[in-house]
Amino acid sequence: MREGEEGSGWWCVAVTRDSRHAARIRVTCRDDSKLARVKEAVEKTKAVGSRMLRDQWYPVKVDTACRTAVLDEHGELRTGAV
């Protein structure tokens, strides 16, 4: 999916086939608002017998990352760390 003329770029970062299940695809979006719009479009146009699976989030391990540079003293994400 791509934004209209006034937009800047694609909504999806990647669309890949699931290696374990050839009939499944995975969609990765730029942010939550784009993901919500993609889900809405899928629900409106999905084929009979198809379904959308739940969101899957995966933890990412980053070696040699300074934890205090990302999280504050309360364990919350610092502004600008993203």
N, C-alpha and C positions, 0 to 999 in steps of 0.2 A: 504494500500500500504506500502511496506517496501523497504528500500534502498537495493542496491546490497550487495555483500559480503564485499566490502570495507567500506560500510556505517555503521552507528551505530544507529540502532533502527528504529522505525516506523515513518512514515511521519505524520500520524494522531494521535492526542491525544485522540480523542473520536469520535465515530460514534453512534449516538442515533436516535431513532424514535421520530418524532414530536408528542407530546401528543395531539395536537388539530387536526392533519391531519395524520391518520395512514399510508397513502401512501407516506409521506415525511420522508426523513432522514436528519439529520444535521451532518456535518463533521467539526470537530475542528482540525486545524493543528498546528504544532509547530511554524512555522514562515511563512512570506509572500511568500518566495521562494517555500516552500513545498506546500502551498495553490495553487500557480500558476500551479505547476506540476500536482496536483490532478485535478484541473479544466481542464487542457489540456487532461488528460486521460479520464475524464468524457465526454468531447465533442467528443472524438474519438470513444468511445464505448457505447454511450447512446442508449437506446432502442427507437424505433419509437414511437412518441407521448409524450416522456418525455422531460423535460426541466430543466435547472438549474436556480434556483432563485437567485436574487441579494444577495450580501454580506449583512449581518446584524451585526451591531456593537451595543453593549449594554454598557451603562455607568455603572460603578461599584462604589458603595459608600463604602468607607472604614471609619469606625468610628475611632476616636482618631488618625487619621493620621496627621503628621506634614507637612503641605503644603509646608513650606519653605525647608524641607529636600528633596522634590521631584521636585519642580519648582524653577527656579532662579528668579531674580528680573524682568525679561522680560516676565515671564510666560512660558518659554521654559523648557522642561524636562532636568533635570541635568544629566550629564554623570554618568553612573553607578547606576542611580535610578531604572532602570528596574530590 
